[in-house]
Structure formats: structure tokens, C-alpha cells
Amino acid sequence: MTDSVIAFILVSVSVVAIVWAFRRRHVAVTGVEIAATLPWLAVIGVAVAIGRSTS
């Protein structure tokens, strides 16, 4: 449980830092680009789940 909380906090901080950096540099990120990125998060999630279930 503690590992999940730490992972959630780290991911949250990372996302906030990336968004802040984009806004600071005035980089436009469209919804299409965000939608194109989301499947990769699913791939990473599945890979982690498989890794945890086999070890």
C-alpha cells in the first residue's frame, strides 16, 4: 500500500512539473497529442502488472 502511495505522489509531481514547464515555455499541447500519449500509459501499466504477477 505504501509503495502505491509513493508511486502516485511521484507520478503526480512529474505530471505537474511537465505541465508547468510547458506553460512556462508557452508550448501548445493539443487534445490530440494528449490522446495519442494515453495508450502508452496503458502499455506501461500492463507491463508493470505482468512483471508483478510473474515475480
N, C-alpha and C positions, 0 to 999 in steps of 0.2 A: 504494500500500500504506500509506504513512504517513497519507494522508487517512482511510483506513478505520479505522486505529487511533485516530486523534484523534476521529473521529466516534463510535466505540464507547465511548471513555472519556467523552466529553461526555454521551452518552445514559445511560450507567451512573450518572454523577454526578447527572444530572437525576432519574432514577428513584429513586435512594437518597434524594435531598433531598425528593422528593414523599412517599415513604413515611414518612420521618422526620417531616415536617410533619403528616401525617395522624395518626400515632400520638401526637405531642405534643399535638395538639388533640383527641384522642380521637374522631376521625371514623371511623365504621364503614364499611368498604368491603367489600361482599359479592362473592362469586364471580360473581354475575350481572352486577354492574356492571363488573367486570373483563372478563368475556366480551363485554359489549356494546362495550367500548372496543377490543378487539383487531382487529376488521375495519377500523377507521380506520387502524391502523398498516399494514395490508396495502395500503390505498388510497394512503397516503403512499409506501410502498415502491415500488409500481407507478409512481406519478407520477415519482419520482426516477429509476427505471430508464428510463422513456420519455424523460425530459429528458436523461439522459446518452447515450442511444443516438442521439438526434437532433441533438446538438450536437457 
